């Protein structure tokens, strides 16, 4: 894996017994002890994630707000300094380029967090769309590291390391301050459905910060968590993953995250297609399911209708450690979405029980 990109914590992971894998061109920890136990730790106490592979982009200038409102489907005009929004950005046909977080630092100063596998594509898209706007787009991905501390004990752990008043940082808000002496963007966001913080910081400070958080978290039961549990946690929360529940051929409306699409705001890329989809209905939709069975339903497994014909495909599937059964998502024909659905696993027909996510009770901060 010598040709893979590495975060500054790669050797830290190896020293803690991580099993390292190729993830979107990065050498990343998939697990340390057990995916099941790491998932449970985040739900019960707290977990520490390395998400330093994510991309970061500065968008600055007098036209920044207008540009971002044109770029993404959510309403950037609702932001104020210290506020974050989640949004897809779409192609003209309504398909998703990527989903991202938009941070407002000041009226002409925004910060984006984008998906690791999409950095080059996203930055090229941003720069192309920025033409004609009074704005500069700067890829800062090589400057930042990022760790996440997630779970019911996350705030208590991080608070021991910072003078920032974490209670004053509401969900989907952020502040800048020092954590264990390291300057951070302290963001009350995450990808698990639990309360917690994402800490953006300079790459050179990554090891010191991770070790400080681990030491502070030890009395609280903090565990290192890899990509395996990160996926089961986000699926239990019903959060989409790019390339699965949202993609170039799956719109936000089809994916069931229509709340991120503000059709009544200023015009944006993909608005006409999304308005037509909302007006006329989509031929397919994303559904979430559990099975009452422990056998994992893998992505791309055909989904069968009541008569046995193929009506869709599985997008994501895992074993929920909390429910102790298989859960997942599927893209199915809208005409079949409210009818019995099943998959064939090695000759056994497994029936879907459709679920409106989240699958588990979550404890996010208000």
Residue, then its C-alpha position, 0 to 999 in steps of 0.5 A: x500500500x506504499x502508493x496510497x495517501x496517508x493521514x498524519x496519524x497513519x503510524x499512530x493507527x498502526x501502533x494501536x493495532x489497526x487493520x489498514x485498508x485502501x479507502x478511496x486511495x487512502x491507507x486508513x484503519x478499518x478497525x482496531x479491536x472489533x467493528x461491533x465493539x467500536x460501534x457500541x463504544x460510540x453509542x455508549x461512551x465515545x469514539x475517536x475517528x481519524x477523518x484526515x482524508x476529508x477535503x477542505x476548501x476556502x471560498x472567499x470574496x465579495x461574491x462568495x455567498x452568492x456563488x455558494x447559493x448558486x452552487x448548492x441546493x440548501x440555503x446559504x443565505x441563512x448562514x451567519x458566522x459560526x453556523x454550518x449547513x449540510x448540502x448536496x451540490x448537483x449537476x444540471x440534471x439533478x444528480x449529486x456531484x457531492x455532499x458537503x458541509x458549508x461553514x461561514x466564518x465571516x460574510x466573505x469567508x466560507x470553508x467547505x468540507x468535502x468527501x475524500x474520494x471526490x477532492x480533485x473532482x469537486x475542486x475542479x467543479x468548484x473552480x469551473x462554476x466560480x467563473x463570473x463570480x467575485x470569489x477565490x477557491x483555494x484547495x486547503x486539503x493538504x494543510x488540514x488534519x481532522x479528528x472526530x470525537x463522537x458519543x455521549x461522553x464526547x463533550x465531557x472529554x473535549x471540555x477537559x482539553x479546552x477553555x472554549x465553552x462547548x455548551x455554547x456551541x450548538x449542533x451544526x455550529x462551530x467556534x475557533x479555539x485551542x484543544x490541548x494547546x492546538x488551534x482548532x475549528x471546533x465543529x459540533x457536527x459528525x457522521x454517527x448520529x451522536x453528539x460530538x465534535x469534529x476538530x480541524x487542525x494543522x497537520x503537524x499538530x495531529x499526533x499531539x492532539x490525538x494522543x491528548x484526546x486519547x489520554x483525556x478520554x481513557x477514564x470515560x471509555x473512549x475507544x479508537x474507531x475505524x471505517x467499519x464502525x463509521x459505516x455501521x454508525x452512519x447507516x444506523x443514523x440513516x445518513x447518506x454516503x456518496x456513491x451509495x444513497x446519493x450519486x451522480x444518478x441519484x438526486x437528493x429528492x430520490x435519496x429522501x433528503x429533500x429537506x436540503x433542497x430549497x426550491x424557493x431560494x435563488x436559482x441554483x445548479x440543478x434547480x430546474x431538474x429537481x423542480x420537475x422531479x418534485x412536480x412529476x415524481x421520481x421513477x425510483x426512490x431510496x428506502x431503508x430496511x431491516x431484515x430480522x436476520x443477521x445475514x448482511x445484505x450486500x450492495x448491488x444485491x437485486x431487490x425483488x418485488x412480490x412477484x419475484x421480479x427485480x424492482x431495484x438494487x441494494x445501495x448499502x448493507x451492514x449488521x447493526x450492532x445495536x439491533x443485532x440484525x442486518x440493515x441497509x438501503x435500496x434504490x427501488x421503483x417508486x411503484x414498488x416502494x410501499x409493497x413487499x420487498x425481498x432479497x435472495x441470499x444464497x437461495x433463502x428469501x429474506x423479507x424487508x421491513x421498511x424503516x424510516x431512519x434513524x434505526x436507533x435512538x440518537x443523542x445529538x445535542x440540540 
